[in-house]
């Protein structure tokens, strides 16, 4: 009944004349926890950030870095200093000039330990960046300078093989500290204080299921004359069936929240299309709690999963069984084959029932006897529920273990995972870059993204070596080494590799969905 009521409210309050308002409606799915560039680490928040902010460089429609606020740059002969030259006339959405010092402020804010950015480690390539984050250097020691309003200089701690890709990421945005300092935790939640510099600006944020974020064209944007849409409405409908009904009623123009059981028919009819995506869906094991502090238990639970059944019967969108942690199509040591092909298969597509039962018995729980009560937690939507029930059935049938399912609202679930208040939890990661390190770095000992409690010095060393290695072959081999350690220890249970299915109204065009997970509307048009 509640879902029907929410749909009724949405249909009654939605605009009845899209052409008059020149708006596009996108189902974001969930109400974002934050749209602060320094604090966000979720796809929904990133969808908003990438449309309201713009960095020195940005991701182009070809998914490669291109000039943005910086029109040009040069690199010192030793590769350790990058000098960026800003465009003339850059402004914030409130009309104030945007200068190089705002980029210095934004980068420093991301590195400031008081900010608590989950992605701070991405900025450790900056000289003394990591030392500043760890309280061993001052802000003045960090290799960031703005010698004048149009020049921004970055001195490096080490050369970054993905420098431009990193700088195109949503973390590396300019900051208006005159506003941020007044409300460090809430400035990005209010239209009157969220001053941005991208193609759109925030006009309204109505929280909760059935709510919405409204973005309007930023007239101060340096490329405003190329932005053809006046307004974006990002609505929050977590239930896929409700979203589909709204789409078919003409109240949503673009959506990625599609009921999995309907997906094969929608794809066949051409109502939905499948796009490339770089990502892995997996389970987190809380290795700080019994019984998942025992690698034999983790491996038993991992081998009990029939990945083939899940992609054939549950997800139904062309996903592939995850035979490793890093997905397909990520660059390898050469262009001849990708990282996954080079790394081989660590896990079977079908459940290894015999080995799973043997390992659980060896760990002291033959046929699941005396196994403690454990829960699997996931965020609420019907697709996640179907996945949870499938895993629950596999663990029961193969291992004889009862796993209680607990669903939570998205914002609560994020905190649950961050606090490690779980036994097993749903997780997934969409790559931030075309690089295996984008996923593997999340499970180092010090990574704020590491929700499992996993720590292996050899794994950390391999990731550190990869991050600082400019030679492609050596770099990627370090990451292969790291993945081997990870798949031996199994703090996570990979399940499937992503595809991205979308539905788009015929009244809109030129919306760009990146394989890295975010949606760009700056080139979109209403027919």
N, C-alpha and C positions, 0 to 999 in steps of 0.2 A: 504493500500500500504506500509506503513512504517513497519508493522509487517512482511510482505513478504520479504522486503528488509533486515531486521535484520536477518531473518532466513537464507536468501541466504548468507549473510556475514558469519554467524556462520558456515554454512555447508561448505563453501569454505575455511574457516580458520582453521577448526577443524583438528586434526591429522587424517591421513588416515590409520595409522597402529598402533593400540593400542598395539598389542603384542610386537612390537619392542621397544616401549617407556615405556611399563609396567606402564601405567597410568590409572587412573579412573576419569571419568568425572561425576560430580554431579551438578545438577541444584540447585543452592542456591536460586534462585528466584529473590532476590533483591540484589543490591549493598549495603553491610552493612554500616551503619552510622559510625561505629567504630569497631575495633577489639582490642581495649585497654581493658584488663581485668578489670580495675578499672572503666571504663566509659560505657561499654556495658550493655544494658538491653534488647536486642532483640535476638530472636532465631537465626536469620541468623548470627549475630556476634558471638554468642555462638558456632555455628557449626564450625567456624574457630578456635576460642580460644581453645576449648577442644582438637583440633588436633595439636596445635603448642605449648601449654603450659602444664605443669604438676605440681601439687601441692604436699604437703606433702603426701596426699592420693589422690586417684582418683576413679572415678566410674568404676567398673569392668563390664564385659560383662553380669554378673548376676544382674546388676544395684544396687549393694551394694558397700559401700566404701571398698577399699583395699589399702595396702601399695603401695606407689609410690616413691617419693624422700626420704621419711622417711621409713626406713626398719623396725623400731620398735619404741615403745613409752611406757611410763609408766605414771600412774596417781597417784597423792598423795592420802594418806588415806582419806583426807577430800574432795577429788574430785575437788579441786580448783586450782591445778597446773598440767599441762600436759607437759611432757618433751619428745621431739621427737629427734630421732637419725638418721641423714642422712646417705645415702649409701656412700660407698667409690667411689671416682672418678667422682662425678657428674660434668658435664660441661654445659656451655651455647653453643649455636649453633656456636659461633665464637671461641670456644675452650677454653675460659676463665673458671677457676674453679667456680663452683656454691657453695656458702657457706650459712651457717645459717643466716648470716647477710643480705643476699639478701631476705630471707623470712621475716625478721623483717622489711626491707625497703618496701617490697610489702604490708604487712599488714598495716604499718603506712601510706603508700600512700593512701590506700583505706579509712582510717579513717580521713585523713587530709581534713579539710573543704575546703581548696583551690583546692583540686582535684575535688570536686563536684561529687563524686561517687553516682549514684542512689541507690546503694546497701550498702552504708556505714553502715546502721543500722544492717545489718547482722553480723557486727563485734563488736557490742556493748557488747557481752558477754566477751570481753577482758577487764581486769581491767583498769578503767579510759578511756576506749575507747570512750564512749559516752561523757564524760567530755571533752576529747581532741577535739572531733568533734564539740562540742558546745563552744570551746574556753575557757573552765574552767580548763584545765590542759595542761601541756606541753607534747611534745613527749617523754621526759625522764620519765614522770609519767606513761606512758602506760605500761601495763603488758606484754611486749614483750622483750625478751633478747636472746642474742646469746653468751653464755659464751665461746664457741670455734667454730671453723669452721663447726663442725659436730653436734652441739647440739643447738636446738631451744626450748625455754621455753615459754609457754603461761600461765600467771596467769589470773584467771578468776574474773570477776565482779560478776557473778552468774553462776551456773552450767547450761550447755546447754544440753537438752535431745537429741539433734541431732548433737552433736559435730562433729563427723566424717563426717556426711552427709554435714554439713556446710563447713568443710575444703576441701571436694571434689569439692565444687562449684567453678566456674570459677573466682570468685572475689579473691580468696585466693591464688594468684600466687606470686612467687618471682619477684623482680624488680631489674633492673640494673640502679640505680639512676645516675651513671656517664653518661648514655645515656639519660635517661628520663629528667633530669634537663636541658639539652641543648634544648630540644624541648618538653615541657610538654604536648602539645596538638597534636603534629604531629609525634612524634617518632614512633607510631604504624602504621603509614600510608606508611612507606617507607621500602623496603627490607633491605636497608643498615643500618637502625637504629632499626628495629624490631628484636632484638636478643631474641631468645626464648629458651626453654629447653625441648620441647615435641618431639613427634615422627616425626614431620615435621617442616619445617621452611618456611617462606615466601620468594618466589623468584620474584613474579611480582604481581602488582595490577593495572589492567586497569579498571577505573571507568565507571559507567553508564550502561544503558540498552545495552545488547549485549557484555558487558565487562566480565572480569574474574579475579579471584584470582588464582595464581598458587603456590602450595605448593610442596616442594621437600623433600625427606627423609633427616632427620637430622642425619648425621653420628656420631654426638657427643652424641646422646641420649643413656641413660644408657641401654636401651633394643633394640638398633638398630638392633641387629642380628635377632630379631623377627618381624621386620617390612618388609613386602614382596613387598610393592608397592614403586616405585621410585618417582612417581609424581601424584599429585591430581590437577585436574582443576575444580574449583568451578565457574560455569558460571552463568550469571545474565540474565535469561529470565523470565520476570514477567507474560507474557501471557501464560496461561495453554495450549492453542491449539498449539501455536508455540513450546512450550516445548515438547508436545506429538509428534509432527511431527519430531522434532530433535531426540527424543528417538527412534522412529520407523525407522529413517534413520541410526541408529547405532552411533549417535554422542553424546548421553548421556547414561551413564551406570546406573544412579540412580537418582530418582526424587520423590518428594512429592507434586509437583505442578501439579495436575491432574484435567482436566476439570470435574466439578461435573456432568454435564449432560451425560458424557461418562462413569462415574465411575461404575454404576451398570453393564454395559456390560463388562467393563474391569475386574471387580471382578469376574463375572460369567465365563469369559473365562480363568481366572487365570493369565491374563497379569498384573493385579494389585493385591496386597494383603492388607488386613486391619489389622493393628497392634494396640495394646492397646496404649492409650495416656491419660495423666492426664491433662485436661485443660478445660476451659470454655470460650465460645465466648459470648460477651455481648456488650451492648451499654453504653457509659458514658453519663451522664447528667451533664451539667455545672451548678452546684447548686449555683454558684455565680451570675448567670444571670437570669433575668425574662425571661420566666415564670417558668423555672425549679428550681427556689428557693422554689417553692410550692410543697410539697410532694404529694398533690392530683393530680397535673399535671403529676408528674413523675410516680405515680401509674397508672394513666389513660393510659399513653403511654405504660407502661409495660404490663398491662392487655389487651391492644388492639393487642398484638402480638400473633399470632397463631403459637406456637412453633412446633406443630405437622405437620402443613403444610410445615414449613421451612425444617424440617429434611426429610420429605417424598418427597417433590417436588423440593427443592433447593439444599441442601447439598448432599443428596443421598449416603452417605458413611457409614451408620450405626450409625450416631450420635444419641444422645438421647435428647429430650426436657429438657431444664434446669429448673427444678422445685425448685431449690435453687441456691446458688452461688457456693458452693463447689461441685465438680463433683463426680461421682461414683468411687469406688475402692480406695478411700483414707481411710487409717486406722481409725477405730472407737475406742471406749473405750475397746473393746475386739475383738478377732479374729472372733467372730461369725457373726458380721455384720459391714458394712463400715459406714463411717461418714454420708453419705447421707441418708442411710436407717435409722440410728438413729435419724437424724435431721428432717426427714419427708419432706413433700412437702409444700413449701411456695407459689408456683405459679401453676396455671393450665396449662396443656399442650395445651389446646385450648383457644382461646381468650374468655375473659369474657366480652362480648359486653355490657351487661346491666350495670355492675358495672363501666366499663371504662367510659361510657357516663355519668353516674350519677356523678362520681368524677369530670369530666371535667366541667360539668354544675355547680357543687357546687363551683368549683374554679373560676367561672365567665365566662365560655366560652361554653354556651349551644350549642350543635351541631357544635362546632368549631367557633361560631360567635365571631368576634373581637379578635381572637387569633392572636398574633403577628407573623411576618415573622420569621421562624426559618430554620436552615439548618442542614443537616446530612452530616458529612464529613467522608470520608473513603479513604484508600490508593488504588491506581490503580491496579486492576486486574479483570478479568472477573467474578470470583467467588464473590468477594466483591461487584461488580456492581449488580449482580443478587440479592444478599442479600439486598442491599440498595433499590433496586426497589421494592422488596417484602415488606419491612418495610414501605416504602413510601405509597404503596397501602393499607396496613392494617391501617395505621394511617388516611388515607383519608377516607376509607370505614367505619371504626368504629367511628372515632372521628370527621370527617368532616374537618380535618386540612390538609392544604397543606404544605408539608415539601420539601424544595429545596435540591437536592442532589449535593454535591460538592466533586469531586475526586481530590486527590493530589498525587504527586510522593512520595515514601516512606519516604525519608529523610525530605522532607518538612512537610509531615503529622505528623511525630514524633514531630517536633518542634511545629506544630500547637496544638497538644494535650498537650504538656508540658507547653505551654504558656496559655492554656485554651482559645484559640481563636476559640471557637466553641460553638454551642448550644447542639447538640448531636453528638457523634463521635463513630465510630467503635472501639472496643477494644477486646482483648482476652489475656488470660494468661495461659501459660503452667507451671505447677508446677516445682519448682526448687528442691523440696524434696517430699518424700512420707508423706506429712503432710499438714493438712488443713491450718496451719498458713502460709505456703508458698504463698497462695492466699490471705487470710484474712489480712495479714500484709500490703498488698499494699494499703489499704484504710484507714490506720490510719492518724491522722491529720498531722503528721510530715513526713510521708513517701514521698520520692521523686517520687515514682511510682503513687501517688494519683493525677490523672489528673482531678478530679471532683470538688475539693474544699470542699469535704465532711469533716465534723468535728463533732464528737460526743464523749464527754469525757467518757461516759459509755462504748462505743465501744473500745476506746483506752485503758481503764483500763482492760477490759477483755483480750485484746490481750497482754498487758504487763504481766498480771498474767499468761497467758498461756506460754509465752516465758520463764518464770523463774520457771515453775513448773516441777519437775522431776517425779511426780506421773502421770502415763499415764492417768488414769481415770479422775483425777482432771484437768489435762492439756486440755484434749479433751473436757471436759464439759465447760471449760472457752471459748473454741472456738465455741461450740454450742451456748453459750450465746451471743458471739459477732455476729455470723451469724444472730441470731434473731433480734438484733438491726439493723443490716444492711438491712435485708429484710423488716423491718418496715419503714426505711428511704429511701430506694431504690435510692441511688445515681447512681446506675447502673441497667440495665435491662438485667438479664441473658437470653440467647437465646437457646444455646444448649451446650451439653457436647461433647468434642472432641473424634474422633477416628483418626488414622493416616493411610492413604492409601499411599502405595509406589509402584513404578515400578522399577524393578531391572533387568539389562541385565544378560543373562545366562553366559556371559563371566567373571563375577565377583562373588565373594563369600565372606562370613564372614564380611560383613558390618553390624554394629550393630546400630539399631535405638532404642534409649531409650524411654520408655514411658514419660520421662521427657523432650523430645523434641529434643535432640541433636543427631548427627550422629557421630559414632566413626569409623575411618578408620585404626587405628593402627594394627588391626588384619586382615585387608582385603587382598584378593589375586586376581590376574588376572589368569584365567584358562589357 
